[in-house]
Amino acid sequence: MNLLEVRNISLAFGGVKALNDVSFTIRKGEIFSLIGPNGAGKTSMLNCISGLYRPTEGSISFEGADITGMKPFKRAGLGIARAFQNIELFSHLTVLDNLMLGRHTKMKTGVLAGGFYWGRAQKEEIEHRKAVERVIDFLEIEDIRNIPVGRLAYGLKKRVEVGRALAMEPKLLLLDEPMAGMNAEEKEDMARFILDIHEEMGSTVVLIEHDMGVVMDLSDSVAVLDFGKLIGKGTPQEVQENPDVIKAYLGEEQFI
Ligand SMILES: Nc1ncnc2c1ncn2[C@@H]1O[C@H](COP(=O)(O)OP(=O)(O)OP(=O)(O)O)[C@@H](O)[C@H]1O
């Protein structure tokens, strides 16, 4: 079953066509990677899926419903969560508080209503707390739960950023270069978390990643963008053998 359908998406910034007539589908439960050389349009595509950018042409549907014009917070409410390439956490708040904030789209009782219906708000708070504790256990960040994010090393910050998205218990998790800037050990940990998220939580994952070894190891499907155009898609094996893909990556050592 298709979870997400991207149909004929184009996106222009003035004269620059960041995306040009791109179509693909993402099946429920798969790890789907978007790859391509620098400036190929990968982040722009992710922004169209999360609702940060509105495509100039084309449509996107999620679980069969058109979401092309839907605001990002509404998409988040449907179960589309995003971890950013440049970490978007509140650095003065603790890891726990950042993860609790990640639950906001699931909170029914607002601040004001909380005052009127104290019992209900308290029950809801306990539920959210439990969900966040699960994420903390899962990402093995128990030791740093009460530390302000600003004081953490880069690799841990990236892990908390993924945790913030995961706290929403997303159906579709969008990960924009979750391993960028990490050392080999941190990368390995993150790769394991992505596989576990997928297997244990059942989330469908869209991954942007430059490390081709990681992409080929983790992905069920891969789509390749080059200058805003989709030049190949399929299994990791199919994509590696695609002549157009090989040509686009020619001269780049990272492609195997
Ligand atoms: N907000 C914007 N305003 C103007 N141009 C933009 C904007 N966002 C992206 N672009 C342009 O669109 C093209 C695609 O950029 P995008 O960031 O989506 O590529 P990318 O594949 O994610 O690149 P990278 O691997 O370097 O992160 C580039 O030419 C970029 O300069």
PDBQT file of the ligand as one rigid body, heavy atoms in Angstrom, charges set to zero:
ROOT
HETATM    1  N1  LIG A 301      14.776  28.992  -0.335  1.00  0.00    +0.000 N 
HETATM    2  C1  LIG A 301      15.440  28.955  -1.495  1.00  0.00    +0.000 A 
HETATM    3  N2  LIG A 301      15.579  30.072  -2.252  1.00  0.00    +0.000 NA
HETATM    4  C2  LIG A 301      16.242  30.046  -3.421  1.00  0.00    +0.000 A 
HETATM    5  N3  LIG A 301      16.799  28.941  -3.949  1.00  0.00    +0.000 NA
HETATM    6  C3  LIG A 301      16.703  27.795  -3.244  1.00  0.00    +0.000 A 
HETATM    7  C4  LIG A 301      16.029  27.734  -1.972  1.00  0.00    +0.000 A 
HETATM    8  N4  LIG A 301      16.080  26.449  -1.513  1.00  0.00    +0.000 NA
HETATM    9  C5  LIG A 301      16.776  25.755  -2.430  1.00  0.00    +0.000 A 
HETATM   10  N5  LIG A 301      17.142  26.554  -3.470  1.00  0.00    +0.000 N 
HETATM   11  C6  LIG A 301      17.890  26.139  -4.681  1.00  0.00    +0.000 C 
HETATM   12  O1  LIG A 301      17.276  24.976  -5.173  1.00  0.00    +0.000 OA
HETATM   13  C7  LIG A 301      18.242  24.030  -5.608  1.00  0.00    +0.000 C 
HETATM   14  C8  LIG A 301      18.075  22.721  -4.853  1.00  0.00    +0.000 C 
HETATM   15  O2  LIG A 301      18.480  22.918  -3.491  1.00  0.00    +0.000 OA
HETATM   16  P1  LIG A 301      18.305  21.823  -2.355  1.00  0.00    +0.000 P 
HETATM   17  O3  LIG A 301      18.797  22.435  -1.074  1.00  0.00    +0.000 OA
HETATM   18  O4  LIG A 301      16.936  21.297  -2.374  1.00  0.00    +0.000 OA
HETATM   19  O5  LIG A 301      19.327  20.699  -2.834  1.00  0.00    +0.000 OA
HETATM   20  P2  LIG A 301      19.941  19.466  -2.039  1.00  0.00    +0.000 P 
HETATM   21  O6  LIG A 301      19.950  18.326  -2.985  1.00  0.00    +0.000 OA
HETATM   22  O7  LIG A 301      19.223  19.288  -0.743  1.00  0.00    +0.000 OA
HETATM   23  O8  LIG A 301      21.427  19.949  -1.768  1.00  0.00    +0.000 OA
HETATM   24  P3  LIG A 301      22.475  19.563  -0.599  1.00  0.00    +0.000 P 
HETATM   25  O9  LIG A 301      22.860  18.131  -0.813  1.00  0.00    +0.000 OA
HETATM   26  O10 LIG A 301      23.620  20.489  -0.885  1.00  0.00    +0.000 OA
HETATM   27  O11 LIG A 301      21.810  19.820   0.723  1.00  0.00    +0.000 OA
HETATM   28  C9  LIG A 301      19.604  24.688  -5.418  1.00  0.00    +0.000 C 
HETATM   29  O12 LIG A 301      19.976  25.274  -6.635  1.00  0.00    +0.000 OA
HETATM   30  C10 LIG A 301      19.333  25.721  -4.358  1.00  0.00    +0.000 C 
HETATM   31  O13 LIG A 301      20.224  26.796  -4.462  1.00  0.00    +0.000 OA
ENDROOT
TORSDOF 0
